[in-house]
Amino acid sequence: MAAKNLRFVGNYDINAKGHFLWEILAQLRGFGVGRIVTKSEWGRKWPTQPSYIRIVRAEPHMDRWLFGGRLFGEWTYRGRSLGLYEFADNLNRSDWRLIHKHEEPTFTKCEQPMQNVVFPKTFPLPPVQVILAKKEAAKRGVATDSVPTRAKLTPCIDPEFRMFTPFIKQEDPKAYSNSIYDEANPEAILDLYGEEIPVKVEAWNYGPSVHISRFTKKIDKVHELEEGEEEQEEEGLDPFAIGQKR
């Protein structure tokens, strides 16, 4: 009797249209110092604004799967130079591509680089908060005109866009409003994601890729400790308490 066909169900990894970075560099002389590498993800999001890394120094860990290592390179993101960066995380995704030397002049050419992201210096306070503040000021005998209606805006940069800090500027809004959404430019914020707007974030694929070694003594020992703590919790004992009596 013939076996039934197996059907694998899962999410398609769109960031797997290339090679591992260390797989590429291990085949180049001097680990590719002076060469240019890029990610397919950058090309899909901003096809007219090239993003690439010119390798300055490479330090692979030379592990079995060529997953680990540190890379120092001059990072150009969307046509703007970010300077010298150290890369140690998220290098084991098979999304990297080597730019051949005869393609470098054409690939690195950028006519319209990324523009600065402008945010307002201040933002309007919620109307209810202003009303309550004026009522409190009236009770204390303070002039209601002294109650502030705006506050200083301090941008909270997501770690994903932390390298854009030099390109984030703050200016006075062109037109004041009662809502921050009317004063900020939403197109400039959405442009940070390019042509691929994120629609969901799943817990299992959030963050950089990590290689976890299975069936090691250290992991088994941790599991044994966790099982012991669960048994103590079922008996009504605190596993972190010292000298607790039964």
N, C-alpha and C positions, 0 to 999 in steps of 0.2 A: 504494500500500500504506500503510495507516494505521500510524502509529508506535505502539509499545507504550507503555503507561502507565508513568510513572516512579514508583517507590516509594522514598520517603525513609525511611531507618532511622536512628534516633537516640534519645537520652534525652529524655523530656518534661521541660521546665523548669517546675516547679511555681511558681517564683518569677517568673513572667512574667504575672501576672494584674492588671496595672495599667498605669501610664504611667511614663516616665522622670521623675525629679524635676524636672530643669530644664525639661522639656517643660511641666510643670504651672506652675512658678513664672514662666516667661517670659510666660505669659498673664494673670498677676495684676498688679494695680497695686502698685508698689514691690517687685516680686519676692516678694509674699506675706508681707511682714513683719507679724507678729501673727496669721497664720493657722496652722492645725494640719494637719499631714500625718502619715500613718501608712503602715505596710507591711502588705500582706496576710499576709505570713509571721507577723508578730506576732499577728494576729487568729486565725490557724489554730492556733497553738501555745497561746495563752492567751486564749480567747474571753471569759472573765469578768474578766480583768485588762487594762485598756486600756494600750497603749503608743503614744506619739505624740511628736511634736516640735513645739513652738511656735516658729516662726521669729522670730529676733531680727535677723539680718543675713544677706544672701545676696550672694555675689560670684561670678557665673558667668564662665567664661572666654570665653563667646560663641564657641565653636568651631563648626565646621560642623554637627556632630551633637549639640550640646548635651550633651556627656558630662562635661566637666570643670568644676570650680568648687569653692568652699568655702562651707560653710553653718554658721552659728552659731545654735544654738537651745537652748531649755530642754527637756531630755530627761526625759520621764516614762516609766519602764519598769515594766510590770506594776503600775501604780498607785502607784509610789514615785518621788519626784523625785530625779533624779541631778544636777541643777544644769545649768550652762551648758556645752555641749560644742561642739567644732568637728568637723564632718564633711567629709571630703575624699575618702574612699575608699568604694567600693561604692555610689555614688550613681547609677550608670548602669545599674541593673537596673530593668526595667520592672515594678516591683512596688509603686510608690507610689500613694497615693490621697489626695485632698484631702477634708478633713472640712468640710462646709458649715456655715455659722455657726448655722443653726437646729438642727443636729445636735450641736454642741459640748457643750452641757450634759448631754445624755444619754450621749454617747460618753465623756466624761471622768469620769463617775461610777463610782466603784469602791468596793464594800462590803468586799471582802476582798483587800487588796493583798498583794504578795509578802512572805513571812516571811523572817527571817534564816536563813542557812545555818550550822548549828552543827557544828563539828568538835571532836574531843577535843584537849586540849592535849598529850598524850603518846600514844605507841603502844608496844605490846609488841615487844620484839626477838625475832627468830626463835629458837626453842628450841635449834637446833644452834649458833648463834652464842653463846648464853649458856653452853652446856656447854663449848665450846672456850675461852671466856673464863675460866671457873672452873678448867679444867685448867691454863691458863697462869698463873693467879694462884696455884694450889697449887704449881707449880714454882718460882715466885719467892718463895714463903713469905708470900704476902699472903692475908689472910682472904677466903674465898670469899663471905662475906656482903656484902662491899663491892663485888662485881661488880654493875653496874646491869642490871636486867632490862627497863627502859623507857627511851625516848629522847624528846626534845622533838620535837613534830610542827610543821613549818613548811609550811603549805599552798603548793603551787605552782599559781598561778592561770593557767589557759589564757588566751591573748590574747582569745579569744572572750568570756570572762566577766570580763575585767579591770575592767569598770565596776561589778561587784558587790563589789569589795573592801571598801567601807564596810559591807556587809551580811553579811560573812563573820565569824563570831564563833567563839571557842574557849572551851570549858568542860571541866571535869573530867568524865570519863565516869561515867554513872550506875552502871554495873556493869563491873568490870575483867574482862578475858578474855585468852586467849593469842593472839587474832587481832584485827587492827584492824577486820575486817569485822563482827565482833560488837559492836564499840563504836560504830561510826559508823552514821548513819541513811541507808540507801541511797535511801529515798524522797525525802529532801531533795535529794540529788544528782541523781536522775533528773528531779526537778521543774524543774531548770534547762533541760531540753530541751523541756518542755511535753508536748503530745500528739503530737509528731512525733519519735520516737526515731531518731537516725541509725543506719543499718544498714551503711553502707559509705562510704568516702572514696576518690574517684577523683582521680588526679593531675591530670587535665586540667581539672577544675572546682574544685580546692581554692584557697581564697583569694579576694580581691576580684576583680571583673571588670576587665580591662585591655583598652583599645583599642590594637591594634598596627597601625601604618601599614605597608602592604605596598609593595614595589617602590620603595624609596627608595635614594638613593645611599649613605647611611650603612650600611644593612643589607647592600647588595650588597658594600660594601667589607669588612664583617665576614666575610661568607661567603668572599670571596677569601682573607682572612688565614687562616681556618680550613682551607680547602682546601690552602693552602701548608704549614700545620703538619702536616696529615695526610700529605702527600707526604714531608716530612722525617722523620716518624716511621717511614714505610715503609722509608726508606733507612737507618734505624738512627741518626738524628741527633736530638739533643734540641733542639727549637725554641727553648727558653729559655736554652740554653747560649751563652756569648759566646766567640768565638774558637775554636770547635771545628773541627778539621781533618777533611777527608774521608778 
